Amino acid sequence: MGLIHSRSHSHSCSSNSSHDQTTDMEMNESIITQTDVSFMLAKHVFSNEIKGDTNLVFSPPSIQIVLGLIAAGAKGPTRDQLLCFLKSKSIDELNSLYSHLVNIVFVDGSPNGGPRLSVANGVWIDQTLPLKPSFKKVVDKVYKAASNSVDFQNKATEVTNQVNQWAKMKTNDLIKEILPHGTVNNMTRLIFANALYFKGLWNDKFNASETEDHKFHLLRGGSVKAPFMTSNKKQYAVTFDGFKVLGLPYKHGRDTRRFCMYLILPDARDGLPALIDKISSEPGFLNHHLPCVKVKMIKLLIPKFKTTFSFEASKVLKGLGVTSPFCGGGLTEMVDSPLAGRLFVSQIFHKSFIEVNEEGTEAAAVTAGVVMTKSLKFEKEIDFVADHPFLFLIRDDATGVVLFIGSVLNPVAG
């Protein structure tokens, strides 16, 4: 079964009613918009967080789900700022998008022979504060988040450990700690967290005996030796002006989703920063630059890599103009308490892991937000030699949702 180019534009409707078609189209538009937000985030993470030849991986929907939860408990300028950043018209639109992700896109495909996939949302709330019924409904129904009543005021360290244990369990031990020591204290009132886990096998596995060391050219000159996978089979690949795109589909069995890893390789050895600028500045870029036919490969070389990357998402968000949630005063819709007006987001942490080898891909991400109170085209042969920095992403071609985005600057750096 071939990859269907821009399937998100021609999503077939389960019912003939115009209402369902409108909803389907709205959902497709929401997903395309969220992907644009994802690439904008990627650009800022890449330019602000990369030190030297560090590899990068993060999960935009994991961060967006936590922001959606915070937005659902916000009002006034704080809510407006979050909606503006997420390019969403209303909380209802946001809720319906994330409900769709949680219930339809991020469900386990392994019983049907597809990728193993899981998503979990959690809320930890101080035992002295009742969640507002309207907010609790969103937490339970839309995000399917498990609520935990805890004692931040006397047992902040225990709660930190509890959240970290939850992250470890929900990511199959790939991410052992999301909250650094000391980030939760007796002024903490709420923690929102999302965990995402993905494990997919390639449709066409690479033969490990053919993996060989080759040079990988670093962004700022120089090179390292790294193990590269290869294959002489036809591949989904396409060339554009200045870059190439390769699609490596995962086994899907009877799963209706079509997960695929895309590698976007600039022609120039040092072309990655400019390529990220281009992708993040063109709305709907991804849907117009995906390979849709298999072509013969003159040469195919893809490095194996394994990376863990973490960053404080709150810093990036502030740099992108999302400041209001961190100032306080706007998170009044979360709890029934006079304290509600003093709640503010202190920090948002994100950590991701990915491993790509001959068998397939294993990836995980966790995002945690800490809320405190203030004290007072055409057939031709292509070569795809990824021997210099490139971008990668994991996408469901059936819905267009991007789960992970990353860049490889040095495949042998952990």
Secondary structure as GFF3:
##gff-version 3
##sequence-region A 1 414
A	DSSP	three_ten_helix	7	9	.	.	.	ID=ss1
A	DSSP	alpha_helix	18	49	.	.	.	ID=ss2
A	DSSP	beta_strand	56	58	.	.	.	ID=ss3
A	DSSP	alpha_helix	60	72	.	.	.	ID=ss4
A	DSSP	alpha_helix	76	85	.	.	.	ID=ss5
A	DSSP	alpha_helix	91	100	.	.	.	ID=ss6
A	DSSP	pi_helix	101	105	.	.	.	ID=ss7
A	DSSP	three_ten_helix	110	112	.	.	.	ID=ss8
A	DSSP	beta_strand	116	126	.	.	.	ID=ss9
A	DSSP	alpha_helix	133	137	.	.	.	ID=ss10
A	DSSP	pi_helix	138	142	.	.	.	ID=ss11
A	DSSP	beta_strand	145	150	.	.	.	ID=ss12
A	DSSP	alpha_helix	152	170	.	.	.	ID=ss13
A	DSSP	beta_strand	188	201	.	.	.	ID=ss14
A	DSSP	three_ten_helix	208	210	.	.	.	ID=ss15
A	DSSP	beta_strand	212	217	.	.	.	ID=ss16
A	DSSP	beta_strand	223	229	.	.	.	ID=ss17
A	DSSP	beta_strand	235	240	.	.	.	ID=ss18
A	DSSP	beta_strand	243	249	.	.	.	ID=ss19
A	DSSP	beta_strand	259	266	.	.	.	ID=ss20
A	DSSP	alpha_helix	272	281	.	.	.	ID=ss21
A	DSSP	three_ten_helix	286	288	.	.	.	ID=ss22
A	DSSP	beta_strand	294	295	.	.	.	ID=ss23
A	DSSP	beta_strand	297	303	.	.	.	ID=ss24
A	DSSP	beta_strand	305	312	.	.	.	ID=ss25
A	DSSP	alpha_helix	313	319	.	.	.	ID=ss26
A	DSSP	three_ten_helix	324	326	.	.	.	ID=ss27
A	DSSP	three_ten_helix	338	342	.	.	.	ID=ss28
A	DSSP	beta_strand	343	356	.	.	.	ID=ss29
A	DSSP	beta_strand	360	373	.	.	.	ID=ss30
A	DSSP	beta_strand	382	385	.	.	.	ID=ss31
A	DSSP	beta_strand	390	396	.	.	.	ID=ss32
A	DSSP	beta_strand	402	408	.	.	.	ID=ss33
###
